[in-house]
């Protein structure tokens, strides 16, 4: 870590670099590796500075820790040692067996700040959450946005509360036993305030989001170092417990030791030094488990990855949607097969891609907790034309069945904020770029994209309208309203049962069974002596079982939208101990978690 009085920047192609401060201009000297250095003894916490490249206008530091005046303003010196942590005894926790909760700071509360989010953390503790996954908090242009248009990788968004605010949030999470995962984006930079290309060869080629980061071309060593140092900084200086790596399939990297493997090695070293587990989770659409395969077995050594195939199967089974990338999914067979085998597309034909896709997973070797399962997340809601949640189309009963299917698998479950009470607020795409031309380009581009897929462009919300951002903010008063509080009780009970039952957290995929009936619309998940029985049909069903029922652990009746009844065991009607034909009767759109009588019981 560079002392506050020492300034350094990598600018290998520049002839002259000057340190610009409020007190004047200070020449920097170059070393053979392309780095420029200056020593300024009077600099301290809060000092403003920037770098003037070949007499151009001063630019913010590519490694800036603090941008209180926005991404176009000067950087400020930030002293990590000034913060007074309260949770020095925090030992962290491993991902295995945990439940993850994804949230966006700007819309989690009406105030949209870290401090306001702290006031809601007890709700997550009461729900039974283990990990809080926070959407990107690094600085972007404008007061609000998703965070995926960030440009200052190491500086915390000031409108959320800046670096001190984020540390208070992490500290408060740890004080409540909650681990923190931070979403980071290394595959691209946002369109406003991205000055990296002015400093050096940080980019090569392009992605759908803009220039591609130079990970394997000339001078890529320093580019990779910037990314790895940034990742380690979040884990060390902000004490987060893990990182979610955005869209790693867009990281173009042909080096023998890819960036992800190099990062995994350095994070492992840091975890050993800190004495607490650190987790790396990848988002990837490649359907390739090598990401989470140990390095000794030829993999990258990450700890987990998102599994969109599991989401698509759950979504289509519950909603019946088959448009776009949902085309190959939709049947209960697809859901059952994917629950058993991790990926639906595992070197199989993908009609959406027009080719074969994916790689089979060795379910005898890889544990289920290395794959995240979710009914909803920021992408799957926000990238719909109107940002509608499942609660906009599904009955309360089907929402509860979806929760049970997610929380009773061997995978690591992840909720999206408000899902637990069936929030009716949408989560739409929003941004706040001050540049009128850029704002208009984003607005028209968004509408044209959905118009090309058959949507009326007039129905697509204007991402630049402050009302779009406001609509996407959670309404916490919903959680205690009829219909919502009953679903919240279901989530709490399911998470508590998962926590108390080793059979539900057992990650061994080769001991996980799924039975189903396509026509009758039911599924049974077999977890040791436990059976999750789900009736997705709109009428009662008698569902056969492999063994007689011993007892009903939890059952949820049909939930009406205005129901005031709490979930109880009345859903499981007509259970039978007939060893010749065991089964259970369930009402429409309901589920039961039961224990079966084992041989000799």
Secondary structure in CASP SS format (residue, H / E / C, confidence):
PFRMAT SS
TARGET T0000
AUTHOR 0000-0000-0000
METHOD secondary structure of the structure
MODEL  1
X C 1.00
X C 1.00
X C 1.00
X C 1.00
X C 1.00
X E 1.00
X E 1.00
X E 1.00
X E 1.00
X E 1.00
X C 1.00
X C 1.00
X C 1.00
X C 1.00
X C 1.00
X C 1.00
X E 1.00
X E 1.00
X E 1.00
X E 1.00
X E 1.00
X C 1.00
X C 1.00
X E 1.00
X E 1.00
X E 1.00
X E 1.00
X C 1.00
X E 1.00
X E 1.00
X C 1.00
X C 1.00
X C 1.00
X C 1.00
X E 1.00
X E 1.00
X E 1.00
X E 1.00
X E 1.00
X C 1.00
X C 1.00
X C 1.00
X C 1.00
X C 1.00
X C 1.00
X C 1.00
X C 1.00
X E 1.00
X E 1.00
X E 1.00
X E 1.00
X E 1.00
X E 1.00
X C 1.00
X C 1.00
X C 1.00
X C 1.00
X C 1.00
X E 1.00
X C 1.00
X C 1.00
X C 1.00
X C 1.00
X C 1.00
X C 1.00
X C 1.00
X C 1.00
X C 1.00
X C 1.00
X C 1.00
X C 1.00
X C 1.00
X C 1.00
X C 1.00
X E 1.00
X E 1.00
X C 1.00
X C 1.00
X C 1.00
X H 1.00
X H 1.00
X H 1.00
X C 1.00
X C 1.00
X C 1.00
X C 1.00
X C 1.00
X C 1.00
X C 1.00
X C 1.00
X C 1.00
X C 1.00
X C 1.00
X C 1.00
X C 1.00
X C 1.00
X C 1.00
X C 1.00
X C 1.00
X E 1.00
X E 1.00
X E 1.00
X E 1.00
X C 1.00
X H 1.00
X H 1.00
X H 1.00
X H 1.00
X C 1.00
X C 1.00
X C 1.00
X C 1.00
X C 1.00
X H 1.00
X H 1.00
X H 1.00
X H 1.00
X H 1.00
X C 1.00
X C 1.00
X H 1.00
X H 1.00
X H 1.00
X H 1.00
X H 1.00
X H 1.00
X H 1.00
X C 1.00
X C 1.00
X C 1.00
X E 1.00
X E 1.00
X E 1.00
X E 1.00
X C 1.00
X C 1.00
X C 1.00
X E 1.00
X E 1.00
X C 1.00
X C 1.00
X C 1.00
X C 1.00
X C 1.00
X C 1.00
X C 1.00
X C 1.00
X C 1.00
X C 1.00
X C 1.00
X C 1.00
X E 1.00
X E 1.00
X E 1.00
X E 1.00
X E 1.00
X C 1.00
X H 1.00
X H 1.00
X H 1.00
X C 1.00
X H 1.00
X H 1.00
X H 1.00
X H 1.00
X H 1.00
X H 1.00
X H 1.00
X H 1.00
X H 1.00
X H 1.00
X H 1.00
X H 1.00
X H 1.00
X H 1.00
X C 1.00
X C 1.00
X C 1.00
X E 1.00
X E 1.00
X E 1.00
X E 1.00
X E 1.00
X E 1.00
X C 1.00
X C 1.00
X C 1.00
X C 1.00
X C 1.00
X C 1.00
X C 1.00
X C 1.00
X C 1.00
X C 1.00
X C 1.00
X H 1.00
X H 1.00
X H 1.00
X H 1.00
X C 1.00
X C 1.00
X C 1.00
X E 1.00
X E 1.00
X E 1.00
X E 1.00
X E 1.00
X C 1.00
X C 1.00
X E 1.00
X E 1.00
X E 1.00
X E 1.00
X C 1.00
X C 1.00
X C 1.00
X C 1.00
X C 1.00
X C 1.00
X H 1.00
X H 1.00
X H 1.00
X H 1.00
X H 1.00
X H 1.00
X H 1.00
X H 1.00
X H 1.00
X H 1.00
X H 1.00
X H 1.00
X H 1.00
X H 1.00
X H 1.00
X H 1.00
X H 1.00
X H 1.00
X C 1.00
X C 1.00
X C 1.00
X C 1.00
X E 1.00
X E 1.00
X E 1.00
X E 1.00
X C 1.00
X C 1.00
X H 1.00
X H 1.00
X H 1.00
X C 1.00
X C 1.00
X C 1.00
X C 1.00
X C 1.00
X C 1.00
X C 1.00
X C 1.00
X H 1.00
X H 1.00
X H 1.00
X H 1.00
X H 1.00
X H 1.00
X H 1.00
X H 1.00
X H 1.00
X H 1.00
X H 1.00
X H 1.00
X H 1.00
X H 1.00
X H 1.00
X H 1.00
X C 1.00
X C 1.00
X C 1.00
X C 1.00
X E 1.00
X E 1.00
X E 1.00
X E 1.00
X C 1.00
X C 1.00
X C 1.00
X C 1.00
X C 1.00
X C 1.00
X H 1.00
X H 1.00
X H 1.00
X H 1.00
X C 1.00
X C 1.00
X H 1.00
X H 1.00
X H 1.00
X C 1.00
X C 1.00
X C 1.00
X C 1.00
X C 1.00
X C 1.00
X E 1.00
X E 1.00
X E 1.00
X C 1.00
X H 1.00
X H 1.00
X H 1.00
X H 1.00
X H 1.00
X H 1.00
X H 1.00
X H 1.00
X H 1.00
X H 1.00
X H 1.00
X H 1.00
X C 1.00
X C 1.00
X C 1.00
X C 1.00
X H 1.00
X H 1.00
X H 1.00
X C 1.00
X C 1.00
X C 1.00
X C 1.00
X C 1.00
X H 1.00
X H 1.00
X H 1.00
X H 1.00
X H 1.00
X H 1.00
X H 1.00
X H 1.00
X H 1.00
X H 1.00
X C 1.00
X C 1.00
X C 1.00
X C 1.00
X C 1.00
X C 1.00
X E 1.00
X E 1.00
X E 1.00
X C 1.00
X C 1.00
X C 1.00
X C 1.00
X E 1.00
X E 1.00
X E 1.00
X C 1.00
X C 1.00
X C 1.00
X C 1.00
X C 1.00
X C 1.00
X C 1.00
X C 1.00
X C 1.00
X C 1.00
X H 1.00
X H 1.00
X H 1.00
X E 1.00
X E 1.00
X E 1.00
X C 1.00
X C 1.00
X C 1.00
X C 1.00
X H 1.00
X H 1.00
X H 1.00
X H 1.00
X H 1.00
X C 1.00
X C 1.00
X C 1.00
X C 1.00
X C 1.00
X C 1.00
X C 1.00
X H 1.00
X H 1.00
X H 1.00
X C 1.00
X C 1.00
X C 1.00
X H 1.00
X H 1.00
X H 1.00
X H 1.00
X H 1.00
X H 1.00
X H 1.00
X H 1.00
X H 1.00
X H 1.00
X H 1.00
X H 1.00
X C 1.00
X C 1.00
X C 1.00
X C 1.00
X E 1.00
X E 1.00
X E 1.00
X E 1.00
X E 1.00
X C 1.00
X C 1.00
X H 1.00
X H 1.00
X H 1.00
X C 1.00
X C 1.00
X C 1.00
X C 1.00
X C 1.00
X C 1.00
X C 1.00
X C 1.00
X C 1.00
X C 1.00
X C 1.00
X C 1.00
X C 1.00
X C 1.00
X H 1.00
X H 1.00
X H 1.00
X H 1.00
X H 1.00
X H 1.00
X H 1.00
X H 1.00
X H 1.00
X H 1.00
X H 1.00
X H 1.00
X H 1.00
X H 1.00
X H 1.00
X H 1.00
X C 1.00
X C 1.00
X C 1.00
X C 1.00
X C 1.00
X H 1.00
X H 1.00
X H 1.00
X C 1.00
X C 1.00
X C 1.00
X C 1.00
X C 1.00
X C 1.00
X H 1.00
X H 1.00
X H 1.00
X H 1.00
X H 1.00
X H 1.00
X C 1.00
X C 1.00
X C 1.00
X C 1.00
X H 1.00
X H 1.00
X H 1.00
X H 1.00
X H 1.00
X C 1.00
X C 1.00
X C 1.00
X H 1.00
X H 1.00
X H 1.00
X H 1.00
X H 1.00
X H 1.00
X H 1.00
X H 1.00
X H 1.00
X H 1.00
X H 1.00
X H 1.00
X H 1.00
X H 1.00
X H 1.00
X H 1.00
X H 1.00
X C 1.00
X H 1.00
X H 1.00
X H 1.00
X H 1.00
X C 1.00
X C 1.00
X C 1.00
X H 1.00
X H 1.00
X H 1.00
X E 1.00
X E 1.00
X E 1.00
X E 1.00
X E 1.00
X E 1.00
X C 1.00
X C 1.00
X C 1.00
X C 1.00
X E 1.00
X E 1.00
X E 1.00
X E 1.00
X E 1.00
X E 1.00
X C 1.00
X C 1.00
X E 1.00
X E 1.00
X E 1.00
X E 1.00
X E 1.00
X E 1.00
X C 1.00
X C 1.00
X C 1.00
X C 1.00
X C 1.00
X E 1.00
X E 1.00
X E 1.00
X E 1.00
X C 1.00
X C 1.00
X C 1.00
X C 1.00
X E 1.00
X E 1.00
X E 1.00
X E 1.00
X E 1.00
X E 1.00
X E 1.00
X E 1.00
X C 1.00
X C 1.00
X C 1.00
X C 1.00
X C 1.00
X C 1.00
X C 1.00
X C 1.00
X C 1.00
X C 1.00
X C 1.00
X C 1.00
X H 1.00
X H 1.00
X H 1.00
X E 1.00
X E 1.00
X E 1.00
X E 1.00
X E 1.00
X C 1.00
X C 1.00
X C 1.00
X C 1.00
X C 1.00
X C 1.00
X E 1.00
X E 1.00
X E 1.00
X E 1.00
X C 1.00
X C 1.00
X C 1.00
X E 1.00
X E 1.00
X E 1.00
X E 1.00
X E 1.00
X E 1.00
X E 1.00
X C 1.00
X C 1.00
X C 1.00
X C 1.00
X C 1.00
END
